[in-house]
Amino acid sequence: MLVLGGRSEIGLEVARRLVDGGATKVILAARRSAELDKEAALLDKAEVERVEFDADDLDAHEALFASLGKLDTVVVSFGILGDQARAEADAAHAISVVHTDYVAHVSVLTHLANLLRKQGGGQLVVFSSVAGVRVRRANYVYGSAKAGLDGFASGLADALHGTGVHLLLVRPGFVIGRMTEGMSPAPFSSTPDQVADATVAALRKRRSVVWVPGVLRPVFAIMKLLPRAIWRRMPR
């Protein structure tokens, strides 16, 4: 299996569970891959390979994936939260968030989908967010990128139907972890462990979408109906 975002807490927890379930080789892809000792140690039951991966270097994606050999499961778990206040004043920062969280994902997923089609099968795990289901004023830059990713991945999943390639789209709520350190948890928060448990369970059932926690699905069905005057005051 390949983990794009080799330092991702969620990606590593998914990999650890898949290794416990029988996966024998994991490729951790990240910048400064030589410094992934701590991450590799979490997967000591499997053979671990490390490769250099910069999500924002779009021109390098195709050659990197072609060099890795046959891939069974790819966990796409890179991304940045960014600083909303800074992004509202600094267009370059806003663009960097959208580039990593949306544009880079479009590149990665397109190349991987083509590769897995040629193989005749494989699994893609894509992490969206409830932040993209209905974008809030409090984090609209990050939310808009996730909205784009959610739509792209949903369409790609339909395009892959019948090819032998399965795409699982994961929609977590607020995840208490390194990325959100210092922030007050939102209602229905989860941990990387909980997201990984739900992700692996959904993979085994060949589900197409999983919300984490599951209660967020009906909650956001209602949230979509809130008047905009109320919605714009919603916190992160």
C-alpha positions in Angstrom: 0.0 0.0 0.0 1.0 3.6 -0.6 0.4 6.4 1.9 0.6 9.8 0.4 1.3 12.1 3.3 3.6 9.8 5.3 3.3 11.9 8.4 -0.4 12.0 8.5 -1.8 10.7 11.8 -4.9 9.3 10.1 -3.0 7.9 7.1 -0.6 6.1 9.5 -3.4 4.7 11.6 -5.2 3.4 8.5 -1.9 1.8 7.4 -1.3 0.2 10.8 -4.7 -1.4 10.7 -4.2 -2.7 7.2 -0.8 -4.2 8.2 -2.5 -5.9 11.1 -5.0 -7.3 8.6 -2.3 -8.7 6.4 -0.7 -6.0 4.3 3.0 -6.8 3.9 4.5 -3.7 2.4 3.9 0.0 3.0 5.3 2.9 1.0 5.4 6.1 3.0 5.6 9.2 0.7 6.4 12.6 2.1 8.9 15.4 1.9 12.1 14.7 3.9 11.4 11.0 3.7 14.7 10.2 5.3 13.2 11.6 8.6 10.3 9.2 8.7 11.9 6.8 11.3 9.2 7.4 13.9 6.4 6.8 11.4 8.1 3.7 9.9 8.4 2.3 13.5 4.6 2.2 13.8 4.5 -0.2 10.9 7.3 -2.6 12.0 5.2 -5.7 11.1 5.6 -4.8 7.4 8.3 -3.9 5.0 8.4 -0.1 4.9 9.8 1.9 2.0 10.2 5.6 1.9 9.9 7.9 -1.1 10.2 11.6 -1.6 6.8 13.2 -2.4 5.9 16.9 -2.7 2.2 17.2 -3.3 2.6 20.6 -4.8 5.2 19.5 -7.4 2.5 18.4 -9.9 5.1 17.6 -12.7 6.7 14.9 -10.6 3.6 12.9 -9.7 3.2 10.7 -12.8 6.8 9.5 -12.8 6.8 8.8 -9.1 3.8 6.6 -9.2 5.0 4.8 -12.3 8.2 3.9 -10.4 6.5 2.2 -7.5 5.3 -1.0 -9.1 1.9 -2.5 -8.5 -0.2 -0.7 -5.9 -3.1 -2.4 -4.1 -4.3 0.3 -1.8 -3.5 4.1 -1.9 -4.3 6.3 1.0 -4.4 9.9 0.0 -3.9 11.7 3.3 -1.9 14.8 2.7 -3.3 18.3 3.2 -3.0 21.6 5.2 -5.5 23.5 7.2 -4.0 27.0 6.6 -4.8 30.2 8.5 -8.2 31.6 7.6 -7.5 35.1 8.9 -4.2 35.2 6.9 -5.9 33.8 3.8 -8.5 36.6 3.8 -5.8 39.2 3.6 -3.1 37.3 1.7 -4.2 35.9 -1.6 -0.9 33.9 -2.0 -1.7 32.0 1.2 -5.3 31.3 0.1 -4.0 30.0 -3.2 -1.4 27.8 -1.4 -4.2 26.1 0.7 -6.4 25.5 -2.3 -3.4 24.3 -4.4 -2.4 21.6 -1.8 -5.9 20.6 -0.7 -7.6 20.6 -4.1 -5.3 21.1 -7.2 -2.6 18.7 -6.0 -5.3 16.1 -5.2 -6.8 16.4 -8.7 -3.3 15.7 -10.1 -2.6 12.8 -7.8 -6.0 11.2 -8.2 -6.1 11.4 -12.0 -2.6 9.8 -12.3 -3.5 7.1 -9.7 -6.8 6.3 -11.3 -5.2 5.9 -14.7 -2.5 3.6 -13.1 -4.9 1.5 -11.2 -7.2 1.1 -14.3 -4.2 -0.2 -16.2 -3.5 -2.7 -13.4 -7.0 -3.9 -13.5 -7.9 -3.0 -9.9 -7.0 -1.4 -6.6 -8.4 0.8 -3.9 -8.2 4.6 -3.4 -9.0 6.2 -0.1 -9.7 10.0 -0.2 -10.2 12.2 2.8 -12.7 15.0 2.3 -14.3 16.8 5.2 -17.7 17.9 6.4 -16.2 21.4 6.0 -16.8 21.0 2.3 -20.4 19.7 2.5 -21.6 23.3 3.2 -18.8 25.9 3.4 -18.8 28.1 6.5 -17.7 31.7 6.7 -15.3 30.7 9.6 -13.1 28.5 7.4 -14.3 29.1 3.8 -10.8 28.9 2.2 -10.1 25.4 3.5 -13.8 24.5 3.2 -14.0 25.5 -0.5 -10.9 23.3 -1.3 -12.6 20.4 0.4 -15.8 21.1 -1.4 -14.0 20.9 -4.7 -12.2 17.7 -3.6 -15.4 16.1 -2.5 -17.1 16.8 -5.8 -14.1 15.6 -7.8 -13.7 12.4 -5.9 -17.4 11.7 -6.1 -17.4 12.1 -9.9 -14.2 10.0 -10.2 -15.7 7.2 -8.1 -18.6 7.1 -10.6 -16.1 7.1 -13.5 -14.3 4.2 -12.0 -17.4 2.1 -11.5 -17.0 -1.2 -13.3 -13.3 -0.8 -13.8 -12.2 -2.9 -10.8 -10.9 0.3 -9.1 -12.8 1.2 -5.9 -12.7 4.7 -4.4 -13.7 5.3 -0.8 -14.6 8.9 0.1 -14.2 9.7 3.8 -16.0 12.7 5.3 -14.7 13.3 8.9 -15.9 16.1 11.1 -13.4 17.9 13.4 -10.5 15.6 14.1 -8.6 16.2 17.4 -5.0 15.8 16.4 -1.8 17.5 15.4 -3.4 19.6 12.6 -6.0 21.1 15.0 -3.8 21.5 18.1 -4.8 24.5 20.1 -8.3 24.7 18.6 -11.5 24.1 20.6 -13.0 20.8 19.4 -16.3 21.1 17.5 -19.4 19.0 18.4 -19.2 15.4 17.2 -15.4 15.5 17.1 -13.3 12.4 16.5 -9.7 11.2 16.9 -7.4 9.8 14.2 -8.0 6.3 15.7 -11.7 6.7 15.3 -11.4 7.9 11.7 -9.0 5.1 10.8 -11.4 2.5 12.4 -14.3 3.8 10.3 -12.2 4.0 7.2 -10.9 0.4 7.3 -14.4 -0.9 8.2 -15.8 0.9 5.2 -13.0 -0.4 2.9 -13.7 -4.0 3.9 -17.4 -3.5 3.1 -16.5 -1.8 -0.2 -18.5 1.3 0.7 -18.3 4.4 -1.4 -18.7 7.0 1.3 -18.3 7.1 5.1 -19.0 9.9 7.5 -17.1 10.0 10.8 -18.8 9.9 13.1 -21.9 8.6 11.3 -24.3 11.0 13.1 -22.8 13.8 11.0 -24.7 12.5 7.9 -28.2 13.4 9.2 -26.8 16.4 11.0 -25.6 17.9 7.8 -28.8 17.0 6.0 -30.4 19.5 8.4 -27.5 21.9 8.3 -28.0 22.3 4.5 -31.5 23.7 5.2 -30.5 26.4 7.6 -31.1 29.9 6.3 -28.0 31.7 5.2 -28.4 34.5 7.7 -27.9 31.8 10.5 -25.3 29.7 8.6 -22.9 32.6 8.2 -22.7 33.0 12.0 -21.8 29.3 12.5 -18.4 28.7 14.1 -15.6 26.5 12.8 
